[in-house]
Amino acid sequence: MNHVAPITIAIVLALGTTAWNTRARGTDEVASAPAETSAAQPDTAGTPRIEVLGATEVPRDTPPTGPAKPSGKGFKVNELEYEGWRQYSANCARCHGQDVLPNPVAANLLLSLGPGGPIKSEHMFADIVTAGRAASGMPPFKETLTQDQIKAIYAYVKGRAEKRIPPGRPARPA
């Protein structure tokens, strides 16, 4: 009788309660993954591999071990673009995608505000955001966002569409 399978299953079950449980109970902090397990064996490139019933599985992601840092090596934006990133993240990202990365739920703003896109001006952008687009499912933001907030969102999204602003959290201007 093969005793390897029950041992492998036990290890996988143990990993399921430790390595894949990334949230510490009762907090919003992310727990770090275990440094090494008896089932993880690095390959020649140093990538840990887990053997599951004779098949080798490579872990797809490793949870962060510290606070999030700005991507793009701490790229800088001006005050208006930073405020735009904040407002976009709070009001627009759920439909238009985090960091203005395309999302199948709503219009791709990188194309809409990019060169040759249908939104040709800040005024046109503000009109759409204020009034919404009922036929497309976009609600009006006239009661939610001020004109200054819309202007800031435009500055941020336009910078992303022109590839001047990389995805990720920008460094807060000093």
C-alpha positions as CSV (number, residue, x, y, z in Angstrom):
1,M,0.0,0.0,0.0
2,N,1.3,3.4,-0.9
3,H,1.8,5.6,2.2
4,V,3.1,8.7,0.2
5,A,-0.4,9.8,-0.9
6,P,-1.9,10.2,2.6
7,I,1.2,12.1,3.7
8,T,1.1,14.4,0.7
9,I,-2.6,15.0,1.3
10,A,-1.9,15.9,5.0
11,I,0.8,18.4,3.9
12,V,-1.5,20.0,1.4
13,L,-4.3,20.3,4.0
14,A,-1.8,21.8,6.4
15,L,-0.7,24.3,3.7
16,G,-4.3,25.2,3.1
17,T,-4.7,26.6,6.6
18,T,-1.3,28.4,6.7
19,A,0.2,29.4,3.4
20,W,-3.0,30.2,1.6
21,N,-4.7,32.0,4.6
22,T,-3.1,35.4,4.0
23,R,-5.2,37.6,6.3
24,A,-4.4,37.7,10.0
25,R,-7.6,37.1,12.0
26,G,-9.2,40.3,13.3
27,T,-6.9,42.7,11.4
28,D,-6.4,44.1,8.0
29,E,-2.8,43.2,8.0
30,V,-1.5,40.6,5.6
31,A,0.3,37.7,7.2
32,S,3.6,36.6,5.6
33,A,3.8,33.2,3.9
34,P,5.8,30.6,5.7
35,A,9.5,30.7,4.8
36,E,9.7,27.0,4.0
37,T,7.6,23.9,4.2
38,S,8.5,20.3,3.9
39,A,6.5,20.1,0.7
40,A,8.2,23.1,-1.0
41,Q,11.3,22.3,-2.9
42,P,13.0,25.0,-4.9
43,D,13.8,24.1,-8.5
44,T,17.0,25.1,-10.3
45,A,15.6,28.7,-10.8
46,G,14.8,29.0,-7.1
47,T,11.0,28.9,-7.6
48,P,9.3,26.9,-4.8
49,R,7.3,24.0,-6.1
50,I,4.7,22.0,-4.3
51,E,4.1,18.4,-5.2
52,V,0.4,17.4,-5.1
53,L,-0.3,13.8,-5.7
54,G,2.5,13.4,-8.2
55,A,1.8,16.7,-10.0
56,T,4.0,19.7,-9.5
57,E,2.3,23.0,-8.9
58,V,4.0,26.4,-8.8
59,P,2.5,29.0,-6.4
60,R,1.0,31.8,-8.5
61,D,1.5,34.6,-6.0
62,T,3.2,35.5,-2.8
63,P,1.4,37.8,-0.4
64,P,3.2,41.0,0.4
65,T,5.1,41.0,3.7
66,G,5.0,44.8,4.3
67,P,3.0,47.9,3.6
68,A,2.2,48.7,-0.1
69,K,4.8,50.9,-1.7
70,P,4.3,53.2,-4.7
71,S,4.8,51.3,-7.9
72,G,6.9,52.8,-10.7
73,K,9.7,53.4,-8.3
74,G,8.0,56.2,-6.4
75,F,6.9,58.1,-9.5
76,K,5.9,61.7,-9.0
77,V,2.8,63.5,-10.0
78,N,1.6,67.0,-9.3
79,E,-1.0,67.9,-6.6
80,L,-3.8,67.9,-9.1
81,E,-2.9,64.5,-10.5
82,Y,-2.5,63.0,-7.0
83,E,-5.9,64.3,-6.0
84,G,-7.2,62.9,-9.3
85,W,-5.7,59.5,-8.4
86,R,-7.4,59.6,-5.0
87,Q,-10.8,60.6,-6.4
88,Y,-10.6,58.1,-9.3
89,S,-9.7,55.3,-6.9
90,A,-12.7,56.2,-4.6
91,N,-15.3,56.9,-7.3
92,C,-14.4,55.4,-10.7
93,A,-12.1,52.4,-10.2
94,R,-14.9,49.9,-9.3
95,C,-16.3,50.2,-12.9
96,H,-13.4,51.6,-15.0
97,G,-10.7,49.5,-13.4
98,Q,-8.0,50.1,-10.8
99,D,-5.3,52.4,-12.1
100,V,-7.4,53.0,-15.2
101,L,-6.5,49.6,-16.4
102,P,-9.3,48.3,-18.7
103,N,-12.3,46.6,-17.1
104,P,-15.0,44.8,-19.1
105,V,-17.7,46.6,-17.0
106,A,-17.3,50.1,-18.4
107,A,-15.6,52.2,-21.1
108,N,-11.8,51.9,-21.4
109,L,-10.7,55.4,-20.4
110,L,-7.2,54.9,-21.7
111,L,-8.7,54.7,-25.2
112,S,-11.4,57.2,-24.6
113,L,-9.0,60.0,-23.5
114,G,-6.0,58.8,-25.4
115,P,-4.8,60.2,-28.8
116,G,-7.6,59.9,-31.3
117,G,-10.1,58.9,-28.6
118,P,-13.7,60.1,-28.5
119,I,-13.3,62.4,-25.5
120,K,-11.4,65.4,-27.0
121,S,-11.5,67.9,-24.1
122,E,-11.7,68.3,-20.3
123,H,-15.1,70.0,-20.9
124,M,-16.4,67.0,-22.7
125,F,-15.1,64.7,-19.9
126,A,-16.7,66.9,-17.2
127,D,-20.1,66.9,-19.0
128,I,-20.1,63.1,-19.2
129,V,-19.1,62.6,-15.6
130,T,-21.6,65.2,-14.4
131,A,-24.6,64.0,-16.4
132,G,-23.7,60.3,-16.7
133,R,-24.6,58.0,-19.5
134,A,-27.9,56.3,-18.7
135,A,-27.9,54.2,-21.8
136,S,-24.5,52.7,-20.9
137,G,-25.2,52.3,-17.2
138,M,-23.0,55.2,-16.0
139,P,-24.7,57.2,-13.2
140,P,-24.5,61.0,-13.0
141,F,-21.9,62.3,-10.5
142,K,-23.3,65.8,-10.3
143,E,-24.4,65.3,-6.7
144,T,-21.3,63.3,-5.7
145,L,-18.3,65.1,-7.2
146,T,-17.4,68.8,-7.3
147,Q,-16.1,70.4,-10.5
148,D,-12.6,70.6,-8.9
149,Q,-12.7,66.8,-8.2
150,I,-13.8,66.1,-11.8
151,K,-10.9,68.3,-13.1
152,A,-8.5,66.4,-10.9
153,I,-9.8,63.0,-12.1
154,Y,-9.4,64.3,-15.7
155,A,-5.8,65.3,-15.1
156,Y,-5.0,61.9,-13.6
157,V,-6.8,59.8,-16.3
158,K,-5.4,62.0,-19.1
159,G,-1.9,61.5,-17.7
160,R,-2.5,57.7,-17.7
161,A,-3.9,57.8,-21.2
162,E,-0.9,59.7,-22.5
163,K,1.4,57.2,-20.6
164,R,3.0,60.0,-18.5
165,I,1.7,58.4,-15.3
166,P,2.4,54.6,-14.8
167,P,-0.1,52.4,-13.0
168,G,0.1,52.1,-9.2
169,R,0.0,54.4,-6.3
170,P,1.9,57.6,-7.0
171,A,4.2,59.3,-4.4
172,R,2.4,62.1,-2.6
173,P,3.7,65.5,-3.7
174,A,5.7,67.3,-1.0
